[in-house]
Amino acid sequence: MRKCLERFFTYVFIVFGLVSSTYADTLTSVSQWSFDDLLKEGGLSYQAPKGWKETDKAYAAVPSNKVLVMPDGSAELHYLIRPISLMGIDYDDPHGSAPNPNEVFPLLFESLTESLSDHSGTYQREYTVNQARDNFNAEWAAASVFTLKDEVSQVYEEGFLIAMHSHNKADAYLLVLVNDVANLKEIMADVTPGLVFEQ
């Protein structure tokens, strides 16, 4: 029993250690792709939310593939698309098999949240299976709300992240940055339906 536990925790620590390198490698891969091509590769459909405009000048250091802003500057919206086909995990343990890119999505979600949050008040929850399917045509989805690190943005203070995963398709993320959380519910209602997995 003890050996089984040791192997389990060793596997967990290895996977957590690989998350950052996996994410970095994936960023390098996707940076060479257009947003439309990433959507196609990841089996996603996209519809721009009304009232937002595309921009090349983001006020946050986020590894996104498309950025939209509200005209009054009150919010910034980041899309991050990570097709499974572009994920590679370097793994050289002779005693085990490499983690499946289809199975590391919770750790990638945790890693991205950790990289953005200042840890002063992070709240996370997973959608139910039915909610993930009904909202995103996904097999898994989760959300987190947090205060941003100062180095992430000097303009916005709060972040709301939605992550979704579909097997053999992609991990995809919606990140909304705001200062006034009072309007966050209305904003998320506008932008959330715009990114879903194709059936």
Backbone torsions as a table, in degrees:
resi	resn	phi	psi	omega
1	MET	NA	-43.2	-178.7
2	ARG	-63.5	-40.8	179.5
3	LYS	-64.0	-37.4	178.1
4	CYS	-63.2	-42.6	178.6
5	LEU	-65.0	-41.4	179.6
6	GLU	-61.9	-42.4	178.9
7	ARG	-64.5	-40.2	179.9
8	PHE	-62.2	-50.3	-178.1
9	PHE	-67.6	-34.0	175.3
10	THR	-61.7	-42.8	179.0
11	TYR	-62.2	-44.7	-179.9
12	VAL	-60.3	-47.0	-179.0
13	PHE	-63.9	-39.0	178.7
14	ILE	-63.6	-45.9	-179.0
15	VAL	-63.0	-43.5	177.5
16	PHE	-60.8	-38.2	178.6
17	GLY	-67.1	-30.4	-178.8
18	LEU	-81.7	-18.9	-175.5
19	VAL	-57.9	-47.2	-177.2
20	SER	-64.9	-41.1	179.7
21	SER	-70.4	-37.6	177.5
22	THR	-62.2	-44.2	-178.8
23	TYR	-65.4	-40.1	179.4
24	ALA	-65.2	-42.8	179.2
25	ASP	-63.4	-40.1	179.6
26	THR	-65.9	-37.9	178.2
27	LEU	-60.6	-41.5	178.9
28	THR	-62.6	-40.4	-179.0
29	SER	-67.3	-48.9	-173.9
30	VAL	-72.9	-21.0	-179.2
31	SER	-64.0	-18.8	-179.2
32	GLN	-91.4	-0.1	-177.2
33	TRP	-109.9	147.7	173.4
34	SER	-76.3	161.3	179.8
35	PHE	-60.4	-43.8	-179.5
36	ASP	-63.0	-38.9	179.3
37	ASP	-68.8	-35.5	176.7
38	LEU	-65.3	-40.9	176.9
39	LEU	-59.2	-46.6	-179.1
40	LYS	-63.6	-45.1	-179.1
41	GLU	-64.6	-33.8	-178.1
42	GLY	-92.1	1.6	178.5
43	GLY	67.0	40.2	-177.3
44	LEU	-116.4	152.3	171.3
45	SER	-116.7	147.0	-174.0
46	TYR	-135.1	137.3	172.7
47	GLN	-134.4	122.5	-177.0
48	ALA	-64.5	134.7	177.7
49	PRO	-70.4	145.8	-179.0
50	LYS	-70.0	142.9	176.1
51	GLY	90.9	-6.2	178.6
52	TRP	-103.4	154.9	176.6
53	LYS	-129.1	146.2	-179.4
54	GLU	-75.7	146.4	-179.5
55	THR	-144.1	151.5	173.7
56	ASP	-98.5	-7.2	-176.8
57	LYS	-110.9	94.4	179.2
58	ALA	-91.4	147.4	178.6
59	TYR	-100.2	23.9	177.9
60	ALA	-146.0	143.4	179.6
61	ALA	-86.9	83.1	-177.9
62	VAL	-126.7	135.2	-178.0
63	PRO	-78.8	63.4	-173.5
64	SER	-95.4	163.9	179.8
65	ASN	-103.7	-16.0	174.5
66	LYS	-154.7	140.9	179.9
67	VAL	-129.2	131.6	174.7
68	LEU	-121.4	152.7	177.5
69	VAL	-133.4	154.1	170.0
70	MET	-76.2	142.9	-177.9
71	PRO	-54.0	-32.3	-179.6
72	ASP	-87.4	2.9	177.6
73	GLY	76.4	11.0	-175.4
74	SER	-76.8	-16.2	-179.0
75	ALA	-154.8	154.1	178.6
76	GLU	-130.5	136.4	-175.6
77	LEU	-120.5	123.8	-179.4
78	HIS	-114.2	136.2	174.1
79	TYR	-112.4	131.4	177.4
80	LEU	-125.8	120.1	-178.2
81	ILE	-116.8	124.3	-177.9
82	ARG	-128.2	86.4	179.2
83	PRO	-60.0	140.1	179.4
84	ILE	-60.0	-35.5	-177.3
85	SER	-63.9	-18.6	-179.0
86	LEU	-100.2	-0.5	-179.4
87	MET	-87.3	132.0	175.1
88	GLY	-130.3	135.3	-179.7
89	ILE	-117.1	115.7	176.3
90	ASP	-76.5	121.4	-174.6
91	TYR	-147.6	117.8	-175.5
92	ASP	-124.4	23.7	177.2
93	ASP	-76.0	115.9	-177.8
94	PRO	-69.7	-12.0	-176.0
95	HIS	-98.4	3.1	-178.7
96	GLY	-153.8	169.8	179.3
97	SER	-96.1	155.1	-179.0
98	ALA	-66.1	142.9	176.3
99	PRO	-59.3	141.5	178.5
100	ASN	-75.5	127.2	178.6
101	PRO	-56.0	-22.4	177.6
102	ASN	-76.2	-7.5	-173.7
103	GLU	-116.2	2.8	-177.3
104	VAL	-103.4	7.2	-175.6
105	PHE	-59.4	-36.6	177.6
106	PRO	-64.8	-35.2	-179.7
107	LEU	-72.3	-36.4	176.8
108	LEU	-66.3	-38.4	176.0
109	PHE	-62.0	-45.9	177.6
110	GLU	-61.4	-42.7	-178.0
111	SER	-63.8	-43.0	-180.0
112	LEU	-66.7	-42.2	177.0
113	THR	-60.2	-44.5	179.8
114	GLU	-61.3	-38.0	-177.0
115	SER	-71.6	-20.4	-177.1
116	LEU	-102.0	-31.2	-171.1
117	SER	-85.8	147.8	174.0
118	ASP	-92.4	4.6	174.2
119	HIS	68.9	15.5	-178.5
120	SER	-84.4	-17.5	-178.8
121	GLY	-172.7	49.3	-178.0
122	THR	-77.4	133.5	176.2
123	TYR	-125.1	131.2	-178.6
124	GLN	-130.4	149.2	172.2
125	ARG	-155.0	151.0	175.2
126	GLU	-97.5	143.4	171.6
127	TYR	-72.0	153.8	171.8
128	THR	-69.6	165.5	179.3
129	VAL	-58.1	-42.4	179.9
130	ASN	-66.4	-40.3	179.1
131	GLN	-64.9	-42.4	178.8
132	ALA	-61.6	-42.3	179.9
133	ARG	-69.6	-46.3	-175.8
134	ASP	-67.8	-36.0	-176.4
135	ASN	-86.8	-35.3	-171.0
136	PHE	-131.0	1.9	-171.1
137	ASN	55.2	34.2	-175.1
138	ALA	-108.9	160.0	174.6
139	GLU	-86.1	-20.0	-179.1
140	TRP	-152.4	145.5	174.9
141	ALA	-154.4	152.9	179.8
142	ALA	-151.5	164.2	179.8
143	ALA	-140.3	150.1	174.7
144	SER	-141.3	146.5	176.7
145	VAL	-123.7	136.2	-174.7
146	PHE	-160.1	161.7	170.7
147	THR	-86.7	132.7	-175.5
148	LEU	-74.2	148.6	169.4
149	LYS	-65.7	148.7	179.5
150	ASP	-60.8	-34.8	-177.6
151	GLU	-74.7	-15.2	177.6
152	VAL	-77.2	-44.3	179.0
153	SER	-153.9	137.8	173.9
154	GLN	-96.9	-1.8	-177.0
155	VAL	-106.9	-44.7	-176.7
156	TYR	-106.2	150.8	-175.7
157	GLU	-110.6	-32.0	-173.5
158	GLU	-118.1	146.7	178.1
159	GLY	-128.8	145.6	173.9
160	PHE	-128.6	118.9	-174.5
161	LEU	-115.9	129.4	171.3
162	ILE	-115.3	129.5	177.3
163	ALA	-116.4	143.3	177.0
164	MET	-140.9	149.5	-178.3
165	HIS	-138.2	138.6	171.1
166	SER	-132.4	128.9	-175.0
167	HIS	-56.7	134.0	178.1
168	ASN	62.7	13.7	176.8
169	LYS	-116.8	-74.9	-175.8
170	ALA	-169.4	164.4	159.4
171	ASP	-103.6	133.5	-179.6
172	ALA	-134.3	149.0	-175.3
173	TYR	-136.2	140.9	169.9
174	LEU	-114.6	126.2	179.6
175	LEU	-126.3	118.5	177.6
176	VAL	-108.1	130.0	178.4
177	LEU	-113.2	130.9	-178.0
178	VAL	-144.5	171.4	169.0
179	ASN	-109.5	-33.9	-178.7
180	ASP	-105.2	105.8	-177.8
181	VAL	-75.1	-8.1	-179.2
182	ALA	-61.9	-30.7	-178.8
183	ASN	-97.5	5.7	-173.0
184	LEU	-64.4	-40.5	-179.0
185	LYS	-61.3	-43.2	179.1
186	GLU	-66.4	-39.9	179.1
187	ILE	-63.2	-46.1	-178.0
188	MET	-65.2	-34.5	177.3
189	ALA	-63.6	-30.5	180.0
190	ASP	-78.9	-39.7	-170.8
191	VAL	-94.2	-26.7	-174.4
192	THR	-60.6	-42.4	-177.4
193	PRO	-68.2	-9.9	-173.7
194	GLY	-78.4	-11.9	-179.1
195	LEU	-131.6	112.3	-178.5
196	VAL	-143.2	157.7	174.0
197	PHE	-78.3	143.0	177.6
198	GLU	-73.5	145.9	-179.8
199	GLN	-79.8	NA	NA
